[in-house]
Structures are given as C-alpha cells and as structure tokens.
Amino acid sequence: MIYLDNQATTPLDPCALEAMMPLWGAHYANAGSVTHQAGRDVAQMVDSAIAEIARSMGAAEDELVITSGATESNNLALMGVMHHPRQRRRKVVSLVTEHKAVLGPLERLRQQGFDVQLLPVQKQDSQLPGVVNWERLAQMVDDQTALVSIMLANNEIGSLQPVAQIAAICRQAGCYLHTDASQALGRLPVDVDELDVDLLSFSAHKFYGPKGVGGLYVRRRERAVRLQGQIVGGGQQHNLRSGTLNTAGIIGMQVALSNTLATMDQDQIRIGDLREQLYRRLREIPELVLNGPPLRPEVRLGGNLNCSFYPLEGQSLMLLMPDLAVSSGSACTSADPEPSHVLQAIGLTEDQARSSLRFGIGRFNTTQEIDQAADWLINAANKLRSF
C-alpha cells in the first residue's frame, strides 16, 4: 500500500514509539501521584515534555492544556470562552470552511442562543481560493464579538490564512483569536506571539505522534484568556481539563514534534518537490482541475494536493486503486455522504466536489511511491472513462 493521506493522519515516528514504551512498562505511575517517588519521576518526565512542546511554539509551560486532540481542544476553546461567567459578549465569527471540529461546537453555541457568524471565503476563480474575505471580516468583527476562530491551514485544500493580520482586527475590537493549527504545526513555523493568537489547537497524530493526545495553547500573559473548563473532576491543569494525564502520549507527542521540527525546513522542500512531481504526472489526465490556491508554499500547505476529475467520480477512482490510500474528503466526515463543504464553499458544484480527491504527502513518502501512485491513477481514469 502507498499512503498519501497525511492530512488525515501521519504514521507514528519510530522514535516516538520507542520513547513511549517505558511509560507503559516500568514508568506506569500516575503523574498526579506526587506523594511517592514513582509518581514524581513520571511527573518530572511529563513536565519536561510539556515545557519542550511549549517552547517549540513560543509559549510558556503553564499556557498549554493537554487534551485528547484538536477536536477536544477546539471544543474547550470555543465553549470555554463563550460559557465563561464573566463573558458578556455574545458573538463568534468564523469561516464556512472550518473543520467540523469547529463547526460542530459553533452550531451548538448557535442553538444555545449565541450569535454565530460564518463568513464566506474567496472562490475558486480568485487568486487565493479558500482565504478569508477581508472586507466581510472587518465589517463583522465589532465590540460585540467575543471570539474569532479561523484555522491556520485548511485540511482539504491547504489554503493558508493570514492569521497575524487577522489578529490585528481582533486586537482593535478587543476580542480573542483562536486558530486550529492541526494541519500547520510541524509543517509551518508556528509561534504564538508572531501569530498573536490567544488560543491555538493541535493534535499529535498530525505530526507523526500518537493518536489520542494533543493540546490547546491558552494565553496567560498580557491579555490572559478567561476560559471555563468543560471537563470537571479532579481539577488538573489549572482546573481547565480534569482527568489523569496520558503520560505515554505526552512523551510520544514531544519526541515526534521535536523530530519533525528538527528537519522541517528540508522536509518541506522535499515534500513540495514530490507534490510537484505528482501534479505534473496527473496533468496527463485531461479532466484534472486543481482545487484551491496555487501550489506555492506561501499560500498553500506543503504536501497538500486536491484535484477534481469531473465527470469521473472520486469514489469510483478510489475503488479502482485499492492499494492507494487517498481521501475524497475530510477523514472526520467520511461517514457523511454529503460532498465536501469546503469545496462547495469555494464554488464547486456537488458533482465537481464528488469528483475530487485529496492527496496528502508526508515526510516518509518517496519518489518511487509518487510515480507508482500517478500510474495507478492515470490507469484508473482511463479505465473509468472507457466504461
């Protein structure tokens, strides 16, 4: 099998797996049990790992809340801000192209009576498809806005949002800015101060770490974020997220992130070359149309390629390539028969969206795999066209 679905998840870094093993063996103690040496030893390991993760994004150690992943982080950020008892503003502003892990909580907030505004993005025929419409954003964010939530890099079409510039609008209105950086961390430089964000979500499994662990950056310096915890119990993590810490997951997350960041610059150049190679080969298919922004690193996530093959259906192409792992949409919505909301938001019809495939290239992919994948897809398109 050739795996080209690295936007959905990434393979576990072997070094991360090796680092996690002692936490399932000799160092099995609860990091919260600091009344004995076994617990203190594990707590020291975990605290050191969290501090290193925080430093890697320009944060302080006490500004990270460890969660089960970005879905929980997004829920904590959105619900936590809006449900805080001292929060008087009632408006949340976001984009129609956000991940369901943001759109779902926003819909719940809407049902609870909050003013939720989902803004359009630039269309497929523009220079930057999928990027926020600046005029609409500036008009919508006002003194009634509590929170703006806009993802750093889109999981389907790879469009990069100018988060630092969006932050300037938020600062003027006096509201918080949250970004879902799940697709960005480990692929792009991410510094919470340079981005000027108040909240930032991430998942370990997007940067070659284990599944089931991630985090939420919560600014505690200068304009400290007021956040109400959503999981209550033992009061861990400043009472923002109760529960026993996933010690093995935290250690694996730290090792995976450190390794990814150590080679990120050269990896992203190589991954960009592999994407160009794949796109160049796939252009042999006459039906191919690029979805989303141009394949330039300053406007699109490295390794992301999303193409429409209309009128050839994406699912039919996938059935003819059983040894190629690609996606016809977001992995988190693969059970939903509806076509991609992101592709429709940039102007594709339902049929065009259903005819699209997403390719996610990662640091473990090779030139040979890209060529083989292109061969399979070209053959599948020729076969499907002949039916």
N, C-alpha and C positions, 0 to 999 in steps of 0.2 A: 504493500500500500504506500502511496505517496500522499503525505499530509500537507495540504495547502489551505488550512482553515485556522490559521494562527490568530485571527481576530476573535474566534470563539473561545479558544484556549490554546495554551502552549504546552509542549512536552516538559516534563519535570527535569530540571537541571540535575544530573547525577551527583554533583557536589552538594546540592541542597538535600537530596535524599540521604546521602551519607551523613550529613550534619544532623539530620532529624532522628536517625536511628537510636542514638543514646537516650533520647527523650522518651522513647517507647520501651527502653530497657532499664539500664542502671539508674537513670535520672528521671524516674517516673513521678516524683513527688509533686504535689500541688504548689505552684509558685506563690499562692496565698498563705501557705502554711509556714510562716516565718518564725514560728515558735521552736522549730527544730532545724538542725543543720541541713538535712536533706532538702527541706523546703527552701531554706535560704540559698543553697547552692543553685537550685533551679531558678529562683527569683533573680539571682545575680546574672545568670545567663540570659534570661528573658529581658531584664532591664538593659543589659548591654546591647542586645539585638535591637530593641525598640529605639534606643538612643542612636544607633548607627543608621537605622531607617530614617529617623527624623533628620539627622544631619545631612543625609543624601538629598533631601528636598528643601534644605534651608530652614527647617523647623526646630523648635525646642522639644526635648523629650516629653515634657508634660503637655504638649499640644497634639499628641497622637492618641486616638482611641482605637484600640484593636477590635475588629469586628469579624464576622464570618465572611465578609467580602463586600464588594461595592453595592450590591442591592441593599444590604442592611445599612451600609454607610449612607447611601442616598436617602433611605427612609429616616435615619436618625437626623440627618442634616435638615431635611425639609420639614418633617413633623416636629423635630426638636426646636427649630426656630419658631415656627408658627404657633406651637402649643405652649410656648413659654408664658407663664402668667404675667410677665411684665411687657409682653409684646402687644403693642396697641395697633400697629399697622396690620392691615388685612389682605394686602395684595402680594401675589407671587407672579413673577414674569419668567417665562421660559420659552423654548422653541418647540415647534411641531415635530422636529426631527430628533428629539431626545430619545434615549434608550427607554424601554418600558419600565426599567427600574426607577426612572424619574417620573415618567408619565403616569404610572400607576398611583404612586403616592399623591401626585398633584390632583388626580381625579378624586381621590378620597378627600383631599382638602376642599375641593370644589363642593363635594356632597355635604361637607360639614359647614358650608356657608362662606368659605374664603373666596376672595376674588382672584381667580387663576386666569392669567392671560398667556396664551400660547401664540407666539409670533411666527409669521412665515419666514422662509429663507429664500435666498436667491435661486432662480430657476436654472434648469439645465442649459438654456441658451444664453446665460450670462457668463461673465468672465470667471466668477467664483461660485459655482453651484453649491448649495448647501450652507453658505455662510450667512450669518445674521444680516437682516435688513436694518441698516444703521438708522435710517430715519424713523422707522417704526419703533425701534428700541428706545431711541432718545425721547420720542413722544410718550412712550408708555411708562417709563420709569420716572416716578414722581415721589412726592413726600408722603404718599400713602403706601409706597412699596416697602415691604419688609425684606424681601429676598429676591434676587435674580439667580437663576440656575441655568447655566449654559455649559455644555460639555466641551472639553478641550479638543478632542479629536473624535470624529464620528466613527462608530463601529461598522457602518455599512459602506459608506462612500469615502471615508478617510478625510473629509473636509476639516481643516484646522480653523478654529475660531480665534479671533484676536482678543484673547481674554484680558490681557493687560489694558487694552484700550476700553474694553467693556467695564473694567474696574473703575476707570476714571468717571464714567457715567454714574456708577453706583456710589462712588465717594461723594459726588456732587449732590446726590439725592439722599445720602445718609443711610443707605441700605446695605445689607450683607450681599456678598457674591459667593456662590457655591459653584464649583465645577467638578464634573465627573471626569476624572483623569485616568480612567481604567485603561483606555487604549494608548494613552500617551506616556505614562510612567515606564521607563525602560526603553522607550523608543525615541523620546524627545527630551531635551533638557527641561526639567521641571523644578522650579524654585518658587516657593510660595510667596516670597517677598517680591521677586521680579514680576510674577503674575499678579501680585497684590490681591490675592484671594483671601476670603475669610474661612472657607470650608473647602476641602478637597477630598474626593473619594478615590479609592484604588482597590484592586484585587491582585493577590499574589499570582494567581494562575495565568494572568495575562503577561507576566514577565518571567516565565519558566519556574515559578514557585508552585507550592502545593495548592490544591483546591480547598475551599472552606475557611480561608483566612484572608484578611485584608485590613483596611483601616480608613479612618476619617481624620484628616487634619482639621483641628478646631483652633482658630487663632485665639491666643490668650494674652498677647502683647498688644499695646496701644488700644485699639478698638476691640476689646475682648468680646467674643461671641457669647450671647446668652442662649443656652441650649438646655432643653428639658430631656432627660433620659427617657428612652422608650422601653427599655428592658430593665425592670426594677428587681431588686433582690438584696444581694449582699453588699451593694454599694461600691463595688470595684470600679476602678478607672474614674475617679472623681465623681462617682455616682452617675456617670453618663451611660455606662453599659455594664450592668451587673452580670456575673457569671464567671466560672472558672476559665482562666486563660488557656487557649490552645497552644501549649508550650512548644510542642514539636513543630506546629505550623508556623509559629512566630520565628523560630530559629531557621526553618527552611526558607521562609519569606526573606529574611535578612540576607542569607547566603545567596539566594537566587538574584536578589536585587543588586547586591554588591558585584556579583559576577557579570550581570547584564550591563551595569553602568561602566564597568572597567573596560569593556570592549565596544561600547555602544556606538561611538563615532565611526569606527571602521566597519562594524557590523552593518550599520545603516547604509553605508556606501555600497557594500556588497549586496545587501538586500535590495537596494534601489536598482542595481545593475541586473539582478535576477528578475525584478519586475519588468524592467525594460525589455529583457530577453523574452519573457513570456508574452508581453503585449505585442512585441514585434512579430512573434510567431503566430499569435492568434489573429493578427490582421489579415492573415491568409483566408480567414472566414469572411465572406463578403457581407454577411448580416451584422457583423460586430459593430457596436457603438459603445464608446466609453461613457460610463455613468459617473457623474461627479466632477470635481475640479481637475485641472491639468495634472500630469504626473510630474510635479515639481515639489521638492522637499519643503519649500517654504509655504505651500498651500495645501499639501496633501500628505497624509500619514504614509511613511515609508512602508513598503510591503503590501499596501492595500491596492487591490485592483478589482473594480466592479464593472462588468460589461453586460450589455443587452445583446441578445442574439435573435431578436424578433424577426420573423414569426416562429423561430424554433423555441420550444418551451424549455425552460431551465431544468425542471424536474425530469423531463424526458432525456435531456442530455446527460444528466447525472446517472440515470438508470443504465445508460449505455457505457458508463465508466465506473464500474463497481470498485475498482482499485484506486480511485482518485477521490480524496476527501476534500470537497469544497462545499460551499454553502449557497443556498438560494435565498438567504435572508439571515436575519439575526438568529443565532442559536437559541436565545432565550424566548423566541416566539415561533420556533419551528413547528410547534403543535398547532399553531393558528393558521388556518387555510387562507386567510386574507393576504393579499400581496403586500409587499413592503411599504410601510407608511412613509419611510424616508424617501424611497424612490418616487412615490406619488407626490410627496411634498415638493420635489424639485421639478415636477411637471410630467413625469412619465405616466402613460395610461396604465390601467390594470394589466392589460395584455403585455405591454412592454416590461412592466415590473416582474410579471411571472416568467418572462423570458430572460431574466438576468441571473448571473452567477457572481458570487463574491469569492475572490481568491485572496488568501492571507499568507504571505510568505514570511518565514521566520529565519532565525539565525542558524538553524540546523539543516535547512534546505540546501540542495546542491544544484549546480548547473545541469547535471545529468537528469535530475528529477524534473527540472523545469522543461527540458526538451521532451522527456517522456510524457509529461502531462500535456504539453502542447500537441504532441502526436495523437494522443488519445482523444483530445477534444476536437481536433480537426477531423479525425476519422468519424467520431460520433456525429458531428454536424453534417458531414457528407452522407452518412447513413440515414440520418433523420430526414434530410432534405429529399432523399430518394423514395421515401415512403409515400 
